[in-house]
Structures are given as structure tokens and as C-alpha cells.
Amino acid sequence: YSAAYAKDKGGRFSKEAAMAKLFASETAMDAAIKAVQIHGGYGYTKEYTVERLFRDAKITEIYEGTSEVQKMVIAGSLLR
């Protein structure tokens, strides 16, 4: 909530937003990988929802700034 609060108040929020995006995308990907492993080979077939969830989780690491970019934003704000 701190990123949204800072944005609403007109403050700086890039570090908090990057941290939230990074955490959410990495957590989603971790959960999706585990779900695919639990389902075995079926986790890769389109008949099971887990395949779509895996694709959706992977794209969150890419769009709106890759995980690497988010890490650079966080590191840059820590070094200021």
C-alpha cells in the first residue's frame, strides 16, 4: 500500500512500486512452476488450467519492466 499512498500524496514511489512488481511477479512464477511440477506432463497441456496460469505468470516477469529492470530501479534508489 505504501507505493499507492505515496503516489496519491504526490511523493516518490518508484522504489516501492518496483518492489511490489518484483515480488508479485516472482511469487506468481514460483507458484506456477510448482503447480506445473505437481501436474507433471499434464501441466504443459492446454486441457489443464495450470498451463495458462504458467504462461500468465511468465508474462508478468516481462511486461511493465522486466524483473532485471525492477531490480535496477530498487538498487538505484538504495544508492541515492
Secondary structure as UniProt FT lines:
FT   HELIX           2..8
FT   TURN            9..10
FT   HELIX           14..39
FT   HELIX           40..44
FT   TURN            46..47
FT   HELIX           49..60
FT   TURN            61..64
FT   HELIX           67..79
//
